[in-house]
Amino acid sequence: MRYEITKTNVKSFESWLQREERSQGTIEKYLRDLRAFCRFGAEQNATAEELKEKLASWKDYLIRSGYAVVTVNSMLTAVNGFFRFMGWEECRVRPVRRQRRIFSDEKKELSKSEYMCLLRAAEEEGNQRLYYILQTIAATGIRISELPFITAEALKAGRAEVNCKGKLRVIFLTKKLCRTLRQYCRQQGILSGSVFVTKSGRPVNRSNIWAEMKKLCESAGVAAEKVFPHNLRHLFARTFYRMEKDIAKLADLLGHTSIETTRIYLMESGREHERQIGRLGLVI
């Protein structure tokens, strides 16, 4: 049997992902990774062994190129997912194995003070939309894909109902956040629908927000590797847990089905572990 990756079967894969209610961001990433594998030189009209060897070579190439293990595995997931959809199970490869991390990378943690610096920079540059987006994500812990569900109607209700990835959940909006965002809506003339929209009236997407956040780094004095939307979700999780020490409630607020996923958000840096051990007072 020969195997070939064609525009037709890639389009069929995209349609299947949509029927599976994958988020648009996930679909775009899967297709982008699949195209990257094809550019690497995936043989057309290949045997199962040839296609699997090419995927294994691509995995090695990504590792040698300095991609993080989690990134390599996410790219392999996309291609393996396509192979599974096509029924080409024999072409799939295993993800990169790694020891479970117990410490977070301090260089990538966004602190509360750095978050405040980003807010000040956005305000000073007159980027009101980004100023309020940063606060909304940090104050609710929502995913960037859930931002369109923050609507004028949700501000009146004090909560937003999110339907994302086939899951329904409620996001609580504090009174202070609602007052702040209602003021922004009045300034922008937003009476209904999504609060954060482009000039054409469409909800802003992750690429808009990512690019605008990166532009703030220099003026805010915050390292670029710390500045991306999902890090605000991590900041919300760490701040909430330090106050409440309730991981089950935090998992509910983040929309996690497994507490193990929530634990990843709460990883402390090695330096924090060192300080905690030092306070034990067991050395005379």
Buried (B, 14 or more C-beta within 10 A) or exposed (E): EEBEBEEEBBEBBBEBBEEEEBBEBBBBBBBEBBEBBEEEEBBEEBBBEBBBBBBEBBBEEBBEEEBEBEBBBBBBBBBBBBBEBBEBEEBBBEBBEEEEEEEBEEEBBBEEEBBEBBBBBBEEBEBEBBBBBBBBBBBBBBBBBBBBBBBBEBBEEEEBEBEBBEEEBBBEBEEEBBEBBBEBBEEBEBEEEBBBBEEEEEBBBBEBBBEBBEBBBEBBEBEEEBBBBBBBBBBBBBBBBEEEEEBEEBBBBBBBEEEEEBEEBBBBBEEBEEEEEEEEEEEE
